[in-house]
Amino acid sequence: MKALTGPLVAVLLVAAAGCSAGEEDRGRTLTVLAASSLTGTFTDLAAEFEAEHPGVHVRLVFDSSATLTQMAVERAPGDVLATADRKTMDEAVADDGTDGEATEFATNVLVLAVPKDNPAHISAIGDLDDGGVDYLTCVTTAPCGAAAESLLQQGAVKRKPASQEVDVKSVLTKLEAGEADAGFVYRTDVIASHGSVTAIDLPDVGADPNTYWVAPTADVGKDQDQRTLALAWIDLLTGKGKAVLAAAGFGAAP
């Protein structure tokens, strides 16, 4: 059999190198643990990330920030943690659930929302004290619940919510179904509802917005290739992803 000539060897080596580089991340899964209020934007960004990283699948896990923080601390499968407030992220960092410090990437504002037809004719937070009004909040361990509790105190509302939901998406779903007269959700949730719920303006809520934070999880540091993917996701959030977040109604991080 004839030996391969120099030019042909060179062509084969280039082709092999190209396959090697292209196959580097093929078959990898990047698991992102994210607050439920990020569902729409992270779904869009996952598609963009996969297009930019052929062979990589982005697995999105949405839940309340408190639950996700516990998952990260207990080393549940996950490469990136994104929370809807600093408190839960600080807990993850303090309990060694992250690989390094966290980065703020967006802000959001809690609003009082009502179904499109506003059956209880709510126009201000004080209307929640009316006997016939059923309103919803998140559980107080979730950022949306803690923020709602603060707003209720500021508004001197005495009546308790009809239900405390596990996360903000559960509140929104019940409002859209007409199962409550009002509920506390994020401004971005109202935008995402495409008119099925309406926001009631609350004074001064913009002065203290929820801040969103992201960090690689502790376990991702054991695999350098996986950590590189996690950092690439964070780069997307703090780079080109800003436009996607802004279009959904998120505020920019300082």
N, C-alpha and C positions, 0 to 999 in steps of 0.2 A: 504494500500500500504506500502511496506517495505521501511524503511529509507535507504538512500544511505550509503554504508559502507565507512570507512575512505579512503582506497586506491582509490576507485572509485571517491570520491569527489576530491582527490588530482589530479587525472588524468584530470578530467573535468576542474579544476581550471587552470592547466597548459595549457590545450588546449585553454581555453578562453583568457588567458594572451597572448598566441601566436597570436591568431586572432586579439586581440586588438592592439598589437604592429605592426602587418603586415598591419592593416587597417588604421593606423594613417594618412598616406598621400594619401590613395586611393581616387581617384576622384579629386585630386588637379591639377591645371594647373599652371605652372611656365611660365610667359610671359617675354621673353628676347627681349629687344630693342637693335638691333645691327647694326653697320655700314655695308653697303652692301658688303664691301670687305671681311667680315667675313663669307659670306654665306656658302661656302663649309665646312670650319672647324667647324662652329657652328652647321651645320646640322649633321655632324659626331658626335660631342660631345653631341648633344641632344639625339641621339640614345643610347650613352653610359650612359648618365645620367638617362634616363628612365629605362634602364636595371638595374641600381644600386638602383633605387627608384621605386619599383613596384607600379603601380597605379597612378603615376605622369605623366602628359603629358606636354612636353615642347613646348610652342607656340613661334615661332621665328618671329619677326617683323623686316624686313630689310629696311633701308632707309639711306639717308645721315645723317651724325652725327648731323648737325645743326637742321634738322627736328626732329630727335629723342630727342635731348636735349629740344626742345620746347615742345614736347609731355610730357616729364618727368616733366618739370616745370609746365605745365598746368594740371598735374595729369591725363593724359590719362592712360588707363589700361597698367600696366607694373610693373614688379618686379625687373628687372635688366637692367641697362643701360650700353652699351659698345660702346665707341666712338673711332674714328680713329685719334684723336689728343687730346692734352691736353687742347687747347683753348676751345673747345666746352664742355669738361667735367668740366673745371673750371667755365664756365658759368652756368652749371647745378648745381654745388655745391653752387655757389654764390647766385643763385636764389631759393635755397631751393628745388631743384628737386631731391636731393639724400638724403639718410639716412647715414650721416657720410662721411668720406673722401674716395677718389677713390684710386684704386690700378693699377699701370702700369703692364701689363701682356705680351706685345709683341711690336715689332717694325716692320716697313715695309718701303720699298723704292719705290719712284715714278720713273717710267722709261718711255721713249718714245717708243711706240710700233707701229709696222706696220703690215699690213696683210701679210700672209705667203709668197706671191709672190712679195711683196714690189713694187707695180706698179709704184710708183713715184721715185723709186731708192734713197730713203732717207738713208743717212749714218751718219748724224750729225744734231744737233738741228738747226743749221743755215740754213739747207735746207728747213725749214718751211717758210722761207721768199720768196721762189720761187713762182712766180705768179700762177702756176697751181696746187699748193699743197693745199688740204683741210685737215685741222687737227682739232681735237676735244680736249676739256678740260672739266672738271666738272665746275659747277658754282663756283664762288669764295667763296661763303659761306660754301662750303663743303671742308673738309681738302684736298682732292685730287685737287680741284681747286685752293686753296690758294698755295699749293706746286707747282703746274704747273705754276702759275703766277710768282712765285719767280724764277723758272728755266728759263722761257722765258725772264725775265729781265736780268738774268745772261748771257744768250746766245745772248742778244741784238736783239731778234726777234721783228720785227716791225709789221708784219701782224697779224691780229686778227684771232682767231679760227673761223672755219665755223659754229660751234655750241658749246654752253656750256650746257652740259648734267646735269641732276639732281643728278646723282651719278656715281661712277666709273664703275659699272656694265653696265650702259647704254652706256658708251664710249666703253667698251669691246665688247658689242653686235654689235654695228655698225661697229667696226673694223672687227669682225669675218664675218659680212655680206658683207664686201667690200664697205661699204657706205662712207668711208673716207680713206685718204692716210696714216694717222698717228693719234695717240692720246696718251694722258698721262694716264697711268694706273699703278697699283702697280705691283711690281715684282711677287707677289703671283698670280695676275690675269693672267700674262703671263704663269706661270706654270700650272694654272688651265685650260688654253685654249688648252693644249695638242698639241701644235704645230700650231694652227690656226693663232696665231700672234707671232711676233718675237720682242725681245727687242733690242733697239739701246742703246749701252752704253753711259752714260752721265758722264762726269768727276765730281768727288767729291760729288755725290748725297748721298753716304753712310755716309758722315760726318754729315749729319743732317736728320736722318730718321724720319718718322712719328712714334709717340708713341701711343699705344693703352691703353685705360683706362677703368676700370669697377667699378661699384658701385651699391649697392642696391638703388632702387628709394625711394623717400620720403614716398610714400603711403605704401610701404611694411612694414614699421616700426609699422603700426597699428595692424598687425597680426603676432604674434610671430612665429607661425608655418610656415607662408609664408616667413618670414624673414629668418628662419632657412634654408629653401629650397634655397633662394637667395644666402645665404652665402655658401651653399654647391656647388652651381654652380660656384661661384668665386673660391672656393677651388679647383674645378676640373680644372679651367683655369690655376691656378698658380701651380698646382701639376701635375697630370698625363696628363693633357691636353697639357702640353708643348711639348710633343712628336708629337702630332697631328699638332700643330701650326708649329713646325720646319719642318715637312714633307711637309707642304704646302708652305714653303719658308719664313715664318715669322722669324724675328730675336728675340733673347731672350731679355727680359726686364733686365735692369741693376740690 
